[in-house]
Amino acid sequence: MTVTQRRGRKIMMTPEERDGFLSGQRTCRVATVGADGTPHVSPLWFLWDGTSLWLYSLARSRRWADLRADGRVAVVVDAGEEYGELRGVELSGRIEFLGESPRTGEPCPELDVPERMFAQKNFGLPEMIYDGRHAWARLTPEKITSWDFRKLADL
């Protein structure tokens, strides 16, 4: 379920704008919380399928350990250099883990489509090449907030 944001309604993206933006971007910033309560933010390539954000992370990373210990996550995807160009999306919720960890290519029907889309988007390949170091997590957001400062000119 997506919660409609209250503030900034005039500059929030429409669902179509948001989907187009997320589909066109490659890098997100993933915020996790460590077992000791320390926040951690790290960049990662992702895939948006229109409903969920798919994260392909090193299985032996701090990010992955944090997510395994506490599945709560916030992810930001943003773009723009000048103030009037800034736009982005924040998605938050709980992570689901799919497939084996690390991923070696064992059959997992839920990963067939995202793996193919991820390989095409990020590597220009028709299918994934598994390195035995990465694993999949899916965020189906409970909350989505967006902004597009380019809309400020129309206010």
C-alpha positions as CSV (number, residue, x, y, z in Angstrom):
1,M,0.0,0.0,0.0
2,T,1.3,3.4,-0.9
3,V,0.6,6.4,1.4
4,T,-0.1,9.7,-0.3
5,Q,2.2,12.4,0.9
6,R,0.7,15.4,2.6
7,R,3.4,18.0,2.2
8,G,4.6,19.0,-1.2
9,R,1.5,17.7,-3.1
10,K,2.1,20.4,-5.7
11,I,5.6,19.2,-6.5
12,M,5.1,15.4,-6.0
13,M,5.4,13.2,-9.1
14,T,2.3,11.5,-10.5
15,P,2.4,7.7,-10.5
16,E,3.3,7.7,-14.2
17,E,6.1,10.3,-13.6
18,R,7.4,8.3,-10.6
19,D,7.4,5.0,-12.5
20,G,9.2,6.6,-15.5
21,F,11.8,8.2,-13.2
22,L,12.5,5.1,-11.2
23,S,12.7,3.0,-14.4
24,G,15.2,5.4,-15.9
25,Q,17.6,5.6,-13.0
26,R,20.3,3.1,-12.1
27,T,21.6,4.0,-8.6
28,C,19.8,4.3,-5.4
29,R,20.9,5.0,-1.8
30,V,20.0,2.3,0.7
31,A,19.6,3.3,4.4
32,T,19.8,0.5,7.0
33,V,20.2,0.3,10.7
34,G,23.0,-1.8,12.3
35,A,22.5,-4.1,15.2
36,D,24.1,-1.4,17.4
37,G,21.6,1.2,16.1
38,T,24.2,2.9,13.8
39,P,22.7,4.1,10.5
40,H,24.4,3.1,7.3
41,V,23.7,4.5,3.8
42,S,25.2,3.0,0.7
43,P,24.7,3.3,-3.1
44,L,23.4,0.3,-5.1
45,W,22.1,-0.5,-8.5
46,F,18.4,-1.4,-8.5
47,L,15.4,-2.3,-10.7
48,W,11.9,-0.9,-10.4
49,D,9.2,-3.1,-11.8
50,G,6.3,-0.8,-11.3
51,T,5.4,-2.3,-7.9
52,S,8.6,-3.3,-6.1
53,L,12.3,-2.1,-5.9
54,W,14.7,-5.0,-6.5
55,L,18.1,-4.8,-4.9
56,Y,21.0,-6.9,-6.0
57,S,23.6,-6.7,-3.2
58,L,26.8,-8.2,-2.1
59,A,25.8,-10.9,0.3
60,R,28.8,-10.3,2.5
61,S,28.3,-6.6,2.9
62,R,27.4,-4.5,5.9
63,R,24.2,-3.5,4.1
64,W,23.2,-7.2,3.7
65,A,24.0,-8.0,7.3
66,D,22.0,-5.0,8.5
67,L,19.0,-6.0,6.4
68,R,19.2,-9.6,7.6
69,A,19.1,-8.4,11.2
70,D,16.5,-5.7,10.7
71,G,14.5,-5.7,7.5
72,R,13.4,-2.1,7.7
73,V,14.8,0.0,5.0
74,A,14.5,3.4,3.3
75,V,15.8,4.0,-0.2
76,V,16.3,7.3,-2.1
77,V,16.6,7.7,-5.8
78,D,17.3,11.3,-6.9
79,A,18.6,13.3,-9.7
80,G,19.4,16.9,-10.6
81,E,22.3,19.4,-10.2
82,E,20.7,22.8,-9.9
83,Y,18.1,23.5,-7.2
84,G,15.3,23.9,-9.8
85,E,16.2,20.5,-11.3
86,L,16.1,18.4,-8.2
87,R,13.7,15.4,-8.2
88,G,13.5,12.1,-6.4
89,V,11.7,9.4,-4.7
90,E,12.0,7.9,-1.2
91,L,10.6,4.4,-0.7
92,S,10.4,2.7,2.7
93,G,9.2,-0.6,4.2
94,R,10.5,-4.1,4.9
95,I,12.7,-6.2,2.7
96,E,12.0,-9.7,1.5
97,F,14.8,-12.0,0.5
98,L,14.4,-14.2,-2.6
99,G,16.5,-17.0,-4.0
100,E,19.6,-18.4,-2.4
101,S,22.3,-16.3,-0.8
102,P,24.6,-15.8,-2.5
103,R,22.8,-16.3,-5.8
104,T,24.2,-19.1,-8.0
105,G,21.3,-19.4,-10.4
106,E,19.2,-22.1,-8.7
107,P,15.7,-22.1,-10.1
108,C,13.5,-19.4,-8.5
109,P,10.5,-18.4,-10.6
110,E,10.0,-15.2,-8.7
111,L,13.4,-14.0,-9.9
112,D,13.0,-14.9,-13.6
113,V,11.6,-11.5,-14.7
114,P,13.5,-9.2,-12.4
115,E,16.8,-10.9,-13.2
116,R,16.2,-10.6,-17.0
117,M,15.2,-6.9,-16.6
118,F,18.1,-6.1,-14.3
119,A,20.7,-7.8,-16.7
120,Q,19.3,-5.9,-19.7
121,K,19.1,-2.5,-17.9
122,N,22.4,-2.6,-16.1
123,F,24.6,-4.8,-18.2
124,G,23.0,-4.9,-21.6
125,L,22.8,-8.7,-21.4
126,P,19.8,-11.0,-22.1
127,E,20.2,-12.8,-18.8
128,M,22.1,-12.7,-15.5
129,I,25.6,-13.9,-15.0
130,Y,26.0,-15.1,-11.4
131,D,29.2,-14.4,-9.6
132,G,28.3,-16.3,-6.4
133,R,28.7,-13.1,-4.3
134,H,25.4,-11.3,-4.7
135,A,21.8,-11.9,-3.6
136,W,18.4,-10.5,-4.1
137,A,16.1,-8.5,-1.8
138,R,12.7,-7.0,-2.8
139,L,11.2,-3.8,-1.3
140,T,7.5,-3.5,-1.9
141,P,7.2,-0.1,-0.4
142,E,4.7,0.7,2.4
143,K,5.4,4.5,1.9
144,I,6.5,6.4,-1.2
145,T,7.3,10.1,-1.2
146,S,8.4,12.0,-4.3
147,W,9.4,15.5,-5.3
148,D,10.1,17.3,-8.6
149,F,11.4,20.8,-8.1
150,R,11.0,21.5,-11.8
151,K,7.3,21.9,-11.0
152,L,8.1,24.9,-8.8
153,A,8.2,27.2,-11.8
154,D,4.5,26.5,-12.4
155,L,3.5,27.6,-8.9
